[in-house]
Each structure stands twice: as C-alpha cells, then as structure tokens.
Amino acid sequence: MGPARRRRDLLGSAPRKDIVVDQLWAVLLALIPSVGVGFLFYKIMKLILEGDRRERLAYSKWQAEHDRKAQSEQTDAALPDAPPVNGA
C-alpha cells in the first residue's frame, strides 16, 4: 500500500481542495508579520543611509567653504601693505 493510498484511507477520500486552500492561507498569514518587519527594516535602513549620505555631502561642502575662507584670510594676511603714494 503506497503513501497516497494510505493517506486516502486515513482521510476517507482524496485531500479536499478546501483543506489545501485553508492550509495555504494559514501559511500566508503566518508569513505576513515577518515580511512586514523585513519591509520596515529595509525602509528604515534606506532612510538612515540616505540621510547619512546627505549629511556627509553637506558637511564636505561646508568644510570646503570653511577651508576656502581660511585660505583667503591667510593669503590676505601674508600680503605686505602697499606703500603710500607720494603725490597725494
């Protein structure tokens, strides 16, 4: 007696379609929380990484501007004053 025959004997007939559908829904309902948590984790991590990227870009622009100002002030301080004009 094969496994399919034994199963039919235990159930009284072949597995009914509604039992299979009920089991499928049970499995899908059990997976929904895990999929939801995974989706939220993905979205939150994506937002964190994008925010970090934007913050690093803004900081590098600010740092470049700060360095440029410091360089121009240093250059201005290093230039000697012009001598006074004699005719005025």
Backbone bond lengths (Angstrom), bond angles and torsions (degrees), N, CA, C in turn:
res aa  C-N    CA-C-N  psi(-1)  N-CA   C-N-CA  omega(-1)  CA-C   N-CA-C  phi
1 M - - - 1.446 - - 1.525 108.45 -
2 G 1.349 117.15 124.29 1.454 121.78 -176.68 1.530 112.18 -81.60
3 P 1.345 116.98 168.47 1.465 120.40 -178.27 1.528 112.54 -62.16
4 A 1.329 117.23 -37.14 1.463 119.23 -179.85 1.519 110.02 -66.22
5 R 1.325 116.40 -39.47 1.462 120.81 179.96 1.528 109.90 -66.71
6 R 1.330 117.00 -42.27 1.454 121.12 178.39 1.532 111.05 -61.75
7 R 1.332 115.24 -41.07 1.465 119.37 -179.66 1.524 109.93 -64.00
8 R 1.314 116.83 -43.29 1.467 120.04 178.36 1.518 110.82 -62.08
9 D 1.314 115.62 -38.04 1.464 119.11 179.93 1.527 110.69 -66.72
10 L 1.345 117.35 -39.36 1.460 120.32 -179.27 1.526 111.48 -69.18
11 L 1.328 116.82 -40.14 1.458 120.35 -178.94 1.527 112.27 -84.86
12 G 1.280 117.52 -16.71 1.440 120.58 -178.22 1.509 111.56 93.35
13 S 1.325 117.82 -18.54 1.466 122.62 177.54 1.518 107.85 -164.25
14 A 1.313 116.20 -176.22 1.465 120.79 177.09 1.528 109.30 -64.86
15 P 1.353 118.29 153.52 1.464 120.31 179.67 1.530 110.07 -57.49
16 R 1.289 114.84 131.63 1.456 118.96 -178.08 1.521 110.05 -78.92
17 K 1.313 114.59 151.32 1.469 120.91 -177.42 1.522 111.08 -64.65
18 D 1.314 118.50 -36.78 1.463 120.00 -178.41 1.526 112.00 -67.91
19 I 1.331 118.11 -28.70 1.465 120.54 176.12 1.532 109.56 -68.20
20 V 1.313 116.10 -43.02 1.464 120.61 179.41 1.524 110.20 -63.67
21 V 1.315 117.56 -43.33 1.472 121.68 179.41 1.522 109.94 -64.51
22 D 1.323 117.82 -41.67 1.465 120.64 177.71 1.524 111.25 -61.44
23 Q 1.330 116.81 -41.48 1.460 120.19 178.03 1.521 111.10 -65.96
24 L 1.327 116.35 -38.95 1.466 120.27 178.18 1.523 110.58 -62.54
25 W 1.332 117.34 -44.54 1.464 120.60 178.53 1.525 110.58 -63.69
26 A 1.314 117.85 -38.26 1.463 120.85 178.91 1.529 110.70 -62.41
27 V 1.332 115.85 -42.74 1.472 119.75 178.82 1.523 110.33 -65.84
28 L 1.326 118.02 -44.66 1.467 121.05 179.90 1.527 111.33 -63.29
29 L 1.322 117.30 -42.27 1.465 120.30 178.21 1.523 111.60 -65.26
30 A 1.308 117.49 -31.35 1.463 120.60 178.06 1.523 111.38 -72.40
31 L 1.326 117.76 -27.92 1.463 121.14 -178.55 1.526 112.96 -85.18
32 I 1.307 118.94 -20.00 1.466 121.84 -175.65 1.537 112.47 -57.57
33 P 1.328 120.79 -47.48 1.474 118.62 179.23 1.531 113.27 -59.86
34 S 1.314 117.38 -40.73 1.468 119.89 -179.90 1.516 111.32 -66.18
35 V 1.300 116.67 -41.87 1.462 120.50 178.64 1.527 109.90 -65.49
36 G 1.330 117.10 -40.48 1.466 121.07 178.75 1.521 111.95 -62.89
37 V 1.320 116.84 -44.98 1.468 120.55 179.02 1.527 110.08 -64.78
38 G 1.325 116.64 -40.59 1.468 119.63 177.54 1.515 111.94 -62.66
39 F 1.321 117.07 -40.51 1.468 121.10 178.22 1.527 110.77 -64.59
40 L 1.336 116.97 -45.19 1.472 119.82 178.16 1.526 110.96 -62.09
41 F 1.322 117.52 -42.22 1.463 120.70 178.09 1.526 110.72 -59.31
42 Y 1.344 116.54 -44.34 1.456 120.99 179.52 1.526 110.79 -60.76
43 K 1.333 117.33 -48.06 1.467 120.80 -177.58 1.532 111.25 -64.35
44 I 1.327 117.13 -42.61 1.461 120.37 -179.03 1.525 110.72 -65.59
45 M 1.330 117.29 -44.44 1.462 119.70 179.17 1.524 111.29 -64.57
46 K 1.326 116.91 -37.87 1.461 120.66 177.89 1.526 110.35 -62.56
47 L 1.333 117.50 -44.04 1.462 120.80 178.57 1.527 111.40 -64.60
48 I 1.318 117.16 -40.22 1.469 120.22 178.76 1.520 110.56 -63.17
49 L 1.326 116.90 -46.27 1.466 119.99 -178.44 1.528 111.86 -67.06
50 E 1.331 117.95 -38.98 1.467 120.23 177.41 1.520 110.70 -66.28
51 G 1.337 117.48 -40.76 1.461 120.97 177.25 1.516 111.41 -62.47
52 D 1.317 116.47 -41.76 1.457 120.52 178.50 1.525 110.87 -63.67
53 R 1.330 116.08 -41.09 1.470 119.85 179.18 1.527 110.56 -62.95
54 R 1.331 116.91 -44.73 1.470 120.30 179.59 1.523 111.28 -65.55
55 E 1.330 117.11 -38.07 1.456 120.43 179.10 1.523 110.89 -66.22
56 R 1.327 117.41 -41.09 1.466 119.91 178.03 1.527 111.50 -64.88
57 L 1.335 116.85 -38.22 1.457 120.82 177.84 1.521 110.73 -64.71
58 A 1.334 117.59 -45.95 1.468 121.42 179.13 1.531 110.46 -63.23
59 Y 1.332 117.06 -40.82 1.459 119.88 179.79 1.527 111.04 -65.85
60 S 1.321 117.53 -40.31 1.467 118.92 180.00 1.530 110.92 -67.16
61 K 1.339 117.88 -35.92 1.471 120.01 175.80 1.526 110.21 -65.78
62 W 1.327 117.13 -43.54 1.460 120.69 178.87 1.526 110.30 -63.17
63 Q 1.326 116.83 -42.65 1.465 120.78 -179.69 1.525 110.89 -64.09
64 A 1.341 117.70 -41.41 1.462 120.87 178.94 1.522 110.66 -63.76
65 E 1.333 116.90 -41.56 1.468 120.35 178.44 1.526 110.48 -65.65
66 H 1.318 116.90 -41.66 1.463 121.45 178.89 1.523 110.47 -63.31
67 D 1.333 116.76 -44.05 1.461 120.76 179.03 1.526 110.98 -64.14
68 R 1.336 116.32 -39.57 1.468 120.08 179.39 1.530 110.47 -64.17
69 K 1.319 117.99 -42.79 1.471 121.11 178.13 1.519 110.79 -64.43
70 A 1.323 117.42 -43.44 1.462 120.63 179.91 1.525 110.62 -64.43
71 Q 1.328 116.40 -37.99 1.466 120.43 179.06 1.525 110.09 -66.39
72 S 1.336 118.25 -41.70 1.470 120.31 -179.15 1.522 110.50 -68.65
73 E 1.338 118.14 -37.54 1.466 120.45 177.20 1.525 110.39 -65.91
74 Q 1.311 117.18 -38.70 1.457 121.26 179.68 1.532 109.90 -67.52
75 T 1.324 117.23 -39.49 1.458 121.22 178.45 1.522 110.52 -67.00
76 D 1.326 117.22 -41.55 1.473 120.92 178.88 1.525 110.78 -63.90
77 A 1.289 118.35 -37.96 1.459 122.15 -179.47 1.522 110.97 -71.64
78 A 1.307 118.51 -28.14 1.463 121.61 -178.01 1.527 112.23 -80.26
79 L 1.336 118.72 -20.38 1.462 121.01 -179.64 1.520 110.11 -73.98
80 P 1.328 117.20 134.61 1.474 118.69 177.27 1.531 109.74 -73.22
81 D 1.335 114.59 153.65 1.467 119.04 177.45 1.512 109.06 -69.75
82 A 1.321 115.66 146.93 1.466 120.40 179.57 1.543 108.44 -73.87
83 P 1.322 116.49 143.09 1.474 118.49 178.40 1.524 109.80 -68.74
84 P 1.325 117.02 151.19 1.473 119.46 179.09 1.530 110.84 -65.75
85 V 1.291 114.10 148.97 1.464 119.41 177.87 1.516 108.69 -80.81
86 N 1.383 119.90 132.47 1.451 124.31 -173.49 1.509 113.20 -74.42
87 G 1.300 119.93 -29.18 1.468 120.59 -174.48 1.511 113.75 -81.36
88 A 1.300 121.15 -6.46 1.453 119.35 -174.84 1.474 114.28 -98.82
